[in-house]
Amino acid sequence: MRWPFTTFATGTLLLFSLPLAALAYWLRETVQGAWWIAPIPLLLFVLSFFRDPQRHAAGGEDDLVSPADGLVSDIVELDCPDVGEGCTRIGIFLSVFNVHVNRVSCSGEVQAVSKRNGGFFDARDKRAIEENEAATIVIKRPDGRCVGIRQITGLIARRIICPVSIGDRFERGQRYGMIRFGSRTELIVRTTDLDQVMTRVGDTVKGGETLLATLRPDNDRD
């Protein structure tokens, strides 16, 4: 049977869940009434937060899957030093109830990894995009095109887990890290490489499963 929780934070999962389970057991054995039920909702929340469901990427290699579960909060064009000039950024807001495991949007080799120190504004605050702590990976596809994925902390989420190194290879939809307790994840692609953006602001997406955009066929590039 597959372990249903993320291995990116096994220690944290045990640190929170075992004392809560022990407290519920102790209350049940020593205190009259139904007080033992009190820790259960928090225990269920912890288990839910660290869940890691199996996902199957739809589409083909030119289709970019969502790097995270959540709500599409913005789609903008901008210059991104990590990926290049003239990019499209799709921002995804993750609430505390979403799966927080991050996945790569395409197959390829990690070309760059960068981290930024910063603050902890609410992930829905525009200041969070530029000022919060962040980690960015750039994946170079076999056709030479690059795709960026950025993890950004939030007000409650203050720990980015990104155990990725330059030269690591990933398959489309593969897990690569997570952010704890509510955050933001971005997909960044050069606009000239895009054929179609397949989502819009307000859409609910699933990491490793929902198609966010399609790249132009390799033989149709300028």
C-alpha positions in Angstrom: 0.0 0.0 0.0 1.4 3.4 -1.0 2.3 5.9 1.8 -0.4 8.6 1.4 1.7 11.5 2.9 4.6 13.5 1.5 8.1 12.3 2.2 9.4 15.9 1.9 8.3 16.6 5.5 8.0 13.3 7.3 9.7 14.7 10.4 7.3 17.6 10.6 4.3 15.3 10.0 5.4 13.1 12.9 6.2 16.0 15.1 2.7 17.4 14.9 0.6 14.2 14.5 2.1 11.9 17.1 1.6 14.2 20.1 -2.0 15.0 19.0 -2.8 11.3 18.7 -1.2 10.6 22.1 -3.2 13.4 23.7 -6.4 12.0 22.3 -5.6 8.6 23.6 -4.6 10.0 27.0 -7.8 12.0 27.3 -9.9 9.0 26.3 -8.3 6.8 29.0 -8.1 9.3 31.9 -10.8 11.9 31.5 -14.6 11.3 31.6 -16.7 12.5 28.7 -15.8 13.1 25.1 -12.9 15.5 25.7 -10.6 13.0 23.8 -12.3 14.2 20.6 -11.0 17.7 21.0 -7.5 17.1 19.4 -9.0 15.0 16.5 -9.9 18.0 14.2 -6.4 19.4 14.5 -4.9 16.0 13.9 -7.0 15.5 10.8 -6.0 18.9 9.5 -2.3 18.1 9.9 -2.7 14.8 8.1 -4.7 16.5 5.4 -2.1 19.2 4.9 0.7 16.7 4.3 -1.3 14.4 2.0 0.3 13.5 -1.3 -2.2 12.0 -3.7 -1.2 10.1 -6.8 -1.6 12.2 -10.0 -1.5 11.3 -13.7 -0.5 14.1 -16.1 -2.8 14.6 -19.0 -1.8 15.7 -22.5 1.6 15.3 -24.1 5.2 16.7 -23.7 4.3 20.1 -25.1 1.5 20.5 -22.5 2.6 22.2 -19.3 0.9 20.8 -16.2 0.2 22.8 -13.1 3.1 22.9 -10.6 0.6 23.1 -7.6 -2.9 22.7 -6.4 -4.8 25.9 -5.8 -6.6 28.8 -7.4 -5.2 30.7 -10.5 -4.8 34.2 -9.1 -3.2 36.1 -12.0 -1.8 35.7 -15.5 0.6 38.5 -16.5 3.3 39.2 -19.0 6.7 40.4 -17.6 10.5 40.0 -17.9 11.9 37.3 -15.7 15.7 37.3 -15.0 15.5 33.5 -14.3 13.8 32.6 -17.6 14.3 35.6 -20.0 12.6 38.6 -21.4 9.0 38.6 -22.5 7.5 35.9 -20.3 4.1 34.9 -19.2 3.6 34.1 -15.5 0.7 32.1 -14.2 0.3 32.6 -10.4 -1.4 30.0 -8.2 -2.6 30.7 -4.7 -2.5 27.7 -2.3 -4.8 27.8 0.8 -4.0 25.8 3.9 -6.6 23.2 2.6 -4.7 22.5 -0.7 -2.2 19.8 -1.3 1.2 21.5 -0.9 3.5 19.2 -2.8 5.0 20.9 -5.9 5.5 19.2 -9.2 7.5 20.0 -12.4 5.4 21.2 -15.3 7.5 19.6 -18.0 10.3 17.0 -18.5 13.9 18.1 -18.6 17.1 19.0 -16.7 17.4 21.6 -14.0 19.5 24.4 -15.5 19.3 26.8 -12.6 18.3 27.0 -9.0 18.0 30.4 -7.2 16.7 31.4 -3.7 15.6 34.8 -2.4 15.5 35.9 1.2 12.5 38.0 2.1 9.4 38.6 4.2 6.2 36.8 4.8 3.3 38.8 3.5 0.1 37.0 2.8 0.4 35.1 -0.5 -2.6 37.1 -1.8 -0.8 40.4 -1.2 0.9 41.8 -4.3 3.9 42.6 -2.2 4.4 38.8 -1.6 5.3 38.3 -5.3 8.4 40.5 -5.2 9.3 40.6 -1.5 8.6 37.3 0.1 11.1 34.4 0.5 11.2 32.4 -2.8 12.9 29.6 -4.6 13.0 29.3 -8.4 14.1 26.3 -10.5 14.5 26.6 -14.3 14.1 23.4 -16.3 15.6 23.0 -19.7 13.5 20.8 -22.0 15.1 18.4 -24.5 14.2 20.9 -27.3 16.2 23.6 -25.5 13.3 25.7 -24.3 13.2 26.7 -20.6 10.4 26.7 -18.1 10.6 28.3 -14.6 8.7 27.3 -11.5 8.8 29.5 -8.4 7.8 28.7 -4.8 6.9 31.7 -2.7 6.2 31.7 1.0 3.1 33.2 2.6 2.0 34.6 5.9 1.7 31.2 7.5 3.8 29.2 5.1 7.4 30.0 6.1 9.3 27.0 5.0 10.2 26.2 1.4 11.4 22.7 0.7 13.3 22.6 -2.6 15.9 19.8 -2.5 16.9 20.4 -6.2 20.4 20.7 -7.7 21.6 21.8 -11.2 21.7 18.8 -13.4 18.8 16.9 -11.8 16.4 15.4 -14.3 12.7 15.3 -13.8 9.7 13.8 -15.7 6.6 15.8 -16.4 4.4 15.9 -13.3 7.1 14.5 -11.0 7.2 15.8 -7.4 10.2 18.1 -6.5 9.3 19.9 -3.3 6.7 21.6 -1.2 5.8 24.7 0.9 4.2 24.5 4.3 0.9 26.0 5.3 -0.5 28.3 2.5 1.6 29.9 -0.2 2.0 30.8 -3.9 3.5 28.9 -6.8 4.2 30.3 -10.3 4.8 28.9 -13.7 6.9 31.2 -15.9 7.3 30.6 -19.7 8.6 32.7 -22.5 5.6 34.1 -24.3 7.0 33.4 -27.8 7.2 29.7 -26.8 3.5 29.5 -25.9 0.9 28.3 -28.2 -2.1 28.6 -25.9 -2.8 29.4 -22.2 -5.4 26.8 -21.2 -6.5 28.3 -17.9 -7.8 31.6 -16.6 -7.9 33.6 -13.4 -10.3 32.0 -10.9 -9.8 28.4 -12.1 -9.1 25.7 -9.6 -6.1 23.6 -10.7 -4.4 20.3 -9.5 -0.7 19.9 -9.4 0.7 17.4 -11.9 -2.7 17.0 -13.6 -4.4 20.2 -14.8 -3.0 21.6 -18.1 -2.1 25.3 -17.8 -0.6 26.0 -21.2 0.6 24.4 -24.4 3.9 25.1 -26.1 4.3 25.7 -29.8 5.4 22.6 -31.6 9.2 22.5 -31.9 9.0 22.6 -35.7 6.8 25.7 -35.6 9.4 27.9 -33.8 10.8 31.0 -35.4 
